[in-house]
Amino acid sequence: MSDAPEIVVRDVRSSDLTALADLILAFRSERGEIGDTAVETESVRQAISRCQELPGHELIVAERSGEMVGYVALHLIPFPMLAASEAYLSDLLVRSSSRGAGIGTALLAEAERRARRSGCVRLMLNNRLASESYARGFFGAVGFRERRSFANFIKPLED
Ligand SMILES: CC(C)(COP(=O)(O)OP(=O)(O)OC[C@H]1O[C@@H](n2cnc3c(N)ncnc32)[C@H](O)[C@@H]1OP(=O)(O)O)[C@@H](O)C(=O)NCCC(=O)NCCS
């Protein structure tokens, strides 16, 4: 029998709010994205709460030895032109000290299972070209294909 700690993948609970916000804030801090920490913390907590409250949005978390080590955010998007729904994965994050242990793959598998159960016909996500996971070909290795015929556009709406 393996001594590796068991990974538990489950729905987020309200009691996870602080641990999940800390995980996200630590990652954003590593990337140098954090401004006023109190404002950022409150904004992250509100976004987590909205995902918990609104139908069609799911946060799935991974725990190892009782510690929050990762999460994925799944959004079910009705897509008339596709005549079906697409599942958008806005976030997939594993704590840097816990990477390479299968947690990201386990979170994706659970997101895929739930998307299929909800009748979605595909998963979609963005992966930064500069990220380590893109360089490693992580998503290609777990069954995604890169769409080179589409450009990704955004229009920031904040002042
Ligand atoms: C992308 C990410 C979620 C992957 O999570 P993970 O738990 O490390 O992934 P897994 O352990 O399931 O799989 C990683 C693969 O890379 C390999 N790997 C080797 N060293 C690794 C390391 N230091 N870190 C991550 N993966 C490593 C793993 O062995 C595995 O390959 P294998 O299946 O051939 O063995 C994680 O790296 C992460 O949070 N990155 C920052 C955020 C990000 O880029 N998110 C994706 C865009 S939304």
The ligand as a Gaussian input file, in Angstrom:
#p B3LYP/6-31G(d) Opt

LIG

0 1
 C       -1.189000      23.463000     -14.250000
 C       -1.317000      22.899000     -12.845000
 C       -2.725000      23.101000     -12.348000
 C       -1.004000      21.398000     -12.922000
 O       -1.248000      20.838000     -11.609000
 P       -0.380000      19.609000     -11.047000
 O       -1.054000      19.106000      -9.848000
 O        1.028000      20.023000     -10.930000
 O       -0.553000      18.586000     -12.256000
 P       -0.317000      16.998000     -12.230000
 O        0.589000      16.631000     -11.115000
 O       -1.643000      16.360000     -12.302000
 O        0.378000      16.759000     -13.618000
 C        1.520000      17.451000     -13.955000
 C        2.361000      16.714000     -14.983000
 O        3.619000      17.400000     -15.077000
 C        4.627000      16.637000     -14.401000
 N        5.495000      17.433000     -13.529000
 C        6.750000      17.163000     -13.256000
 N        7.261000      18.073000     -12.436000
 C        6.307000      18.957000     -12.171000
 C        6.246000      20.143000     -11.390000
 N        7.263000      20.605000     -10.684000
 N        5.114000      20.803000     -11.359000
 C        4.073000      20.376000     -12.038000
 N        4.071000      19.262000     -12.796000
 C        5.179000      18.551000     -12.872000
 C        3.852000      15.624000     -13.617000
 O        4.643000      14.524000     -13.342000
 C        2.708000      15.330000     -14.551000
 O        3.090000      14.633000     -15.686000
 P        2.814000      13.060000     -15.835000
 O        1.328000      12.892000     -15.798000
 O        3.411000      12.725000     -17.148000
 O        3.489000      12.435000     -14.666000
 C       -0.277000      23.537000     -11.874000
 O        0.999000      23.415000     -12.422000
 C       -0.574000      24.994000     -11.558000
 O       -1.347000      25.307000     -10.639000
 N        0.024000      25.928000     -12.318000
 C       -0.191000      27.364000     -12.087000
 C       -1.550000      27.827000     -12.574000
 C       -1.799000      27.458000     -14.017000
 O       -0.931000      27.566000     -14.882000
 N       -3.047000      27.028000     -14.303000
 C       -3.462000      26.612000     -15.626000
 C       -4.176000      27.658000     -16.399000
 S       -5.822000      27.986000     -15.863000

